[in-house]
Amino acid sequence: MDLNYSPEDVAFREKTRRWLEENVPRQDLKTLDERKAWHRTLYEAGYVGMLWPKEYGGWGATPMQQAIVQDEMARIGAPPPINGLGIGFIGPTIIVHGTDQQKQRYLRKMLTAEEIWCQLYSEPNAGSDLASLKTRAEDTGDHFVVNGQKIWTSSGPIADWGILLCRTDLKVPKHKGISCFLLNMRQPGVEVRPLKQITGLSLFSEVFMTNARAEKDDLIGRLSQGWEIAQTTLGYERGANSLGRVTRYAISYHQLVHAAKELKRGGRPLIDDPVVRARLGKMYAELEVQRYAGLRVLSGLNKGETPGAASSITKLSYTEFEKRFYETALEILGPWGQQMVAGEDFEEVDTSSGEPGTFATAFLWSRAGTIYSGSSEVQKNIIGERVLGLPKEVRADRIAR
Ligand SMILES: Cc1cc2nc3c(=O)[nH]c(=O)nc-3n(C[C@H](O)[C@H](O)[C@H](O)COP(=O)(O)OP(=O)(O)OC[C@H]3O[C@@H](n4cnc5c(N)ncnc54)[C@H](O)[C@@H]3O)c2cc1C
């Protein structure tokens, strides 16, 4: 692992810090239009789509430069860019599997957030077992007609386009009869119903498709290649570098230490309580482990390595850490956790009127990470089978009695 910053990296960090100090919005961005405008400013400065190839509107930067930008943004509390699903993994999937026409049509508007994207994979009975999905796409000769239901669609309420998995062949084994399309969300056959989450926010939704239209030109890859394409998407989704996230945890951690010095219980500062000090110490040690894990991924990415199935280790580790972190924070803060705003920021745009991230909200939200992009249990299966080479799982419902 090479952890040294080159002189170029140091200069890049200084330039980024100066730019952010001059440009970060002074007040909260409340509406989608305000978030889009800030996103556009970030994009034009070269801070969005940093790793995308230049020919598709990206900046061809290094993973280290991207990590520096994430770090500096978290440090100054800059609102993050939007369209995270599009830029993080739908666009890269189109770059790998899409036609030239699809790349020309969709990628640039994705980067500039002129068009917001969502991921239409999960269904009520197809989450971990994604290959069981039932949404159908039938070929009418001219186009495909789509019928079915998706669920947990992040950014659904604000999305213009979605990447969609559908069953196109019922006669073959379930993994082999799936195809992948790009679907226009702004058409009469697509109905989006926001779901209210425990945090009070509505970041995701149900999506009902009734005779919706998917164009032939919007089929990604070949017919029935959907499962392979889904693996590409999930690889980008889980493999992302988590260093920006670690900086946000660190900011929350320092807020917590500060609060423990200020807040009193029984007339004495919380920090005087040996149990509180022990908890904070343990959390600091865990935070350092996360920082080094993030640096290890970054070091690999800088050398051109792809994390592959090993990305499940990182994902499992930081999402479970996040749960422990905010649980401990609430134990220390007690009722103050309902009031104190944490360093955490939600990457997507909310359309409801939920309050910004207090420690209590961050605690509730921290459950989500251990479910999306494959639950913790599923990550453990992947690590066991594909990283450690253990025998394949035996599902309880398949054990012969
Ligand atoms: C905040 C959030 C955002 C999301 N955004 C999107 C999105 O934008 N697009 C999208 O398509 N989906 C999205 N999802 C859905 C997500 O991918 C699924 O929730 C996830 O794959 C789990 O599927 P499930 O909810 O159907 O649970 P299930 O698969 O029914 O799992 C239920 C429980 O059983 C366990 N389990 C299941 N299978 C196994 C197994 N083989 N071995 C051991 N344990 C097992 C799981 O770990 C879990 O605890 C989102 C989810 C969340 C929480």
The ligand as a Gaussian input file, in Angstrom:
#p B3LYP/6-31G(d) Opt

LIG

0 1
 C      -32.115000       2.507000       1.369000
 C      -32.300000       1.481000       0.278000
 C      -32.211000       1.875000      -1.029000
 C      -32.403000       0.931000      -2.049000
 N      -32.350000       1.377000      -3.358000
 C      -32.592000       0.506000      -4.353000
 C      -32.634000       0.955000      -5.710000
 O      -32.423000       2.139000      -5.996000
 N      -32.931000       0.076000      -6.677000
 C      -33.166000      -1.239000      -6.402000
 O      -33.394000      -1.993000      -7.332000
 N      -33.144000      -1.710000      -5.121000
 C      -32.877000      -0.865000      -4.095000
 N      -32.867000      -1.314000      -2.787000
 C      -33.264000      -2.691000      -2.520000
 C      -32.149000      -3.601000      -2.039000
 O      -31.295000      -3.956000      -3.084000
 C      -32.836000      -4.825000      -1.395000
 O      -33.567000      -4.367000      -0.266000
 C      -31.837000      -5.852000      -0.974000
 O      -31.252000      -6.476000      -2.092000
 C      -32.474000      -6.944000      -0.058000
 O      -33.600000      -7.475000      -0.646000
 P      -35.001000      -7.551000       0.149000
 O      -35.275000      -6.204000       0.741000
 O      -35.999000      -8.107000      -0.794000
 O      -34.760000      -8.552000       1.349000
 P      -34.723000     -10.149000       1.264000
 O      -33.899000     -10.566000       0.104000
 O      -36.124000     -10.653000       1.332000
 O      -33.953000     -10.498000       2.592000
 C      -34.604000     -10.587000       3.871000
 C      -33.580000     -11.064000       4.883000
 O      -33.106000     -12.376000       4.529000
 C      -31.684000     -12.395000       4.423000
 N      -31.281000     -13.276000       3.316000
 C      -31.796000     -13.308000       2.065000
 N      -31.159000     -14.226000       1.316000
 C      -30.215000     -14.805000       2.094000
 C      -29.228000     -15.813000       1.893000
 N      -29.102000     -16.418000       0.714000
 N      -28.402000     -16.132000       2.938000
 C      -28.521000     -15.506000       4.155000
 N      -29.459000     -14.541000       4.406000
 C      -30.286000     -14.192000       3.392000
 C      -31.296000     -10.947000       4.126000
 O      -29.983000     -10.663000       4.536000
 C      -32.328000     -10.189000       4.947000
 O      -31.897000     -10.078000       6.295000
 C      -32.677000      -0.409000      -1.740000
 C      -32.746000      -0.798000      -0.400000
 C      -32.570000       0.129000       0.608000
 C      -32.667000      -0.330000       2.045000

